[in-house]
Amino acid sequence: MTNAHVASRHRIPSDDLAELIKEFDLGDVVDWRHLADGLMNVNWQLDTPRGTFALKRVTDVPLDRLRRNLAVLPALAEAGIPVIVPVVGSSGGVVVEVGESGYCLFPWARGAHVRGVDLPLAQVRRLGAVLAELHLALGHAAETGVLSAVPVSLTADVVTPERASEKADRLAAAARAHGSGDAFDGAALDALAKRQVLLAEYAALRPEGDVPAGPYGWTHGDFQYRNLLWADGELTAVLDWDRLGVRPYAEEVARTAQVQFGVKGVFDLERVAAFVSGYRSVIPLEPAALLDAARRLWWKRMTDFWQLEFHYDRGDHSCDGLFIADEALLHWWTERLDKVERAFGGAL
């Protein structure tokens, strides 16, 4: 993605803005600025006579699904979950289609994004408890018809080492053929070669079966610091509901812990254990379910190359930095697999 493409992606088209001002009765936009925290969609802060708002242009989720997801937020707010209910437009919807884009508008929420490793342990435990409370509230929304009923069974694909190896070969060929020969291409080729070694060495530890352990239900899908706001030691908002879906609860616990506390190539295992403990104070997940989820997440990271697929298949370099960081964490994690899984089970 060129600098010109990035710059244009960060601008609000003037015709779109005029239509949005009319749809949401904003009066006028005194000022706006791009918010750089999001990786997938594009977000702006709007200052208007009616107040300050967050505007989101949706690019990576079907709009019908987004409408379904946003419809649950009033029920979550009533349940005491810190969410921001979207503004309803004059046409009666919360997702407005302008040209080829879909937009939604939210009242501005106070707070700042705080990495998990920068949270005190008490807030880490509280974060785990909030995630459990969110799962309970989503479960109630399904029971009352706000969300559809949870399916009676759930399966999860477990990628074979052979399939992952084939994907690594394809991406290595793409890096050689379509890369520019820069530092990222060199790092990608080196990482792919090392990943092939890991796949061969640890193939026997691939999770068994396609049925995850433990209970499941509606989950947020991306409960991590870029989508959380804190102020005065309290969680003030859970943002970005694009990934709402049915998953094992332990899967979301494990993924959140990894993104929150797997930083600079290492896990903060004390915080992982505290987060899991906070969650289990509300929903007493069995250690076996958490260990199963941790092992499945490790194997998913072992066999997944999504950042390189963005880079070489889509020409989207926005997640390049995540690949480098995640690769370092994968190797650290693999070398300490037993110790990490004990922390995910709630103990050190």
Beta strands, then each sheet from edge to edge (+ up, - down):
strand 1: 31-35
strand 2: 42-48
strand 3: 51-58
strand 4: 96-98
strand 5: 101-107
strand 6: 216-219
strand 7: 228-231
strand 8: 234-238
strand 9: 245-248
strand 10: 262-263
strand 11: 266-267
sheet 1: 1+ 2- 3+ 5- 4+
sheet 2: 6+ 9-
sheet 3: 7+ 8-
sheet 4: 10+ 11-
end
